[in-house]
Amino acid sequence: MAQTQGAPLSRGREVILRDRLAVFEGRSEAGRTALNEPTYQWAEIGRSWAAVEPLGAQEQVALQIEGLVEALRVLVLDTPQARAITLADRLQVLGETWDLVGKGPHAARRGVFAFTAARARPGASS
């Protein structure tokens, strides 16, 4: 998924610069405990330059992730590697770790794949 930084995402009037490095991580089995239960660790499965946009309150309500949550949309080029990312994976962008809560081709921009990510707000009690 490695592309050059800053290449435009859209082919229309609106040009979105991919100026953030997004690192996708997946869980992989790291070993077994004494009781033969698997232990897991996060391992990088891909990285891509991405455009990052915060989600508005209405979009958060529509996605049912409102409340004590921060959410954002991460836009990358639509590649087979981007399509292989699952919702069980996670994302590191903007110096934070985010859980993936949605993914799919962007509704209005051709050639763009969108991920929706969320995490608890700092200081929010869970």
C-alpha positions in Angstrom: 0.0 0.0 0.0 3.0 2.3 -0.1 2.4 5.3 -2.4 4.1 8.6 -2.7 3.1 11.3 -0.3 0.8 14.1 -1.4 -0.5 12.4 -4.6 -4.1 13.7 -5.2 -7.0 11.4 -4.4 -9.8 12.7 -6.6 -10.0 13.3 -10.3 -12.6 16.1 -10.1 -12.4 19.7 -9.0 -11.7 18.8 -5.4 -8.1 17.6 -4.8 -7.4 15.9 -1.5 -3.8 15.7 -0.4 -2.7 12.5 1.3 -0.4 14.1 3.9 -0.7 11.6 6.8 0.9 8.2 7.1 -1.7 5.6 8.1 -0.4 2.3 9.5 -2.8 -0.6 9.5 -2.2 -3.4 12.0 -3.7 -6.8 12.4 -3.7 -9.3 15.3 -1.5 -12.3 14.8 -0.9 -15.2 17.1 2.3 -14.8 19.1 2.4 -18.0 21.0 0.6 -20.1 23.6 0.2 -19.9 27.3 0.8 -22.7 29.8 -2.9 -23.6 29.4 -2.4 -23.8 25.5 -4.5 -20.6 25.0 -3.3 -18.4 22.2 -1.7 -15.0 22.9 -1.9 -12.2 20.3 0.1 -9.2 19.3 -0.4 -6.4 16.8 1.7 -6.5 13.7 1.8 -4.1 10.8 0.0 -5.3 7.7 0.3 -2.2 5.5 0.8 1.5 5.4 -0.4 4.2 3.1 -0.5 7.9 2.7 -3.9 9.1 3.6 -6.2 12.1 3.9 -7.8 12.4 7.4 -11.1 14.2 8.0 -13.0 14.4 11.3 -16.6 13.1 11.4 -19.4 15.5 12.2 -22.0 14.8 14.9 -24.7 13.7 12.4 -22.3 11.2 10.8 -21.4 9.7 14.2 -25.1 9.3 15.0 -25.8 7.7 11.7 -22.9 5.2 12.4 -24.1 4.7 15.9 -20.8 5.7 17.4 -21.9 8.9 19.2 -21.1 9.7 22.8 -17.8 9.7 24.4 -16.0 8.8 21.2 -13.8 10.6 18.7 -14.2 9.5 15.1 -12.6 10.2 11.8 -12.6 9.2 8.2 -9.3 8.1 6.5 -9.1 8.2 2.7 -6.6 6.1 0.8 -6.2 5.0 -2.8 -8.6 2.1 -3.7 -6.2 -0.8 -4.0 -6.5 -4.6 -3.4 -4.4 -4.1 -0.2 -6.8 -1.5 1.1 -9.8 -3.8 0.4 -8.1 -6.6 2.3 -8.1 -4.6 5.6 -10.9 -5.9 7.9 -12.8 -4.4 10.8 -10.9 -6.6 13.1 -7.7 -4.7 12.3 -6.8 -1.3 13.7 -5.2 1.9 12.5 -2.5 4.2 13.7 -2.7 7.7 12.4 -2.1 11.2 14.0 -0.1 9.6 16.7 -3.1 7.6 18.0 -4.5 4.1 17.7 -8.0 3.8 16.3 -10.4 0.9 16.0 -11.9 0.5 12.5 -15.7 0.7 12.6 -16.4 1.0 8.8 -14.9 0.6 5.4 -15.8 0.8 1.8 -15.4 2.6 -1.5 -16.0 6.4 -1.1 -19.5 7.2 -2.1 -18.7 10.3 -4.2 -15.0 9.9 -5.1 -14.0 7.3 -7.6 -10.7 5.5 -6.9 -10.9 6.3 -3.2 -11.3 3.8 -0.3 -12.6 5.2 3.0 -12.1 3.8 6.5 -14.1 5.1 9.5 -12.2 4.9 12.7 -13.1 5.6 16.3 -11.6 5.7 19.8 -12.6 6.8 23.3 -12.0 10.4 24.0 -9.1 11.1 26.3 -10.3 11.4 29.8 -13.6 9.7 29.1 -14.5 7.1 31.6 -15.7 3.8 30.1 
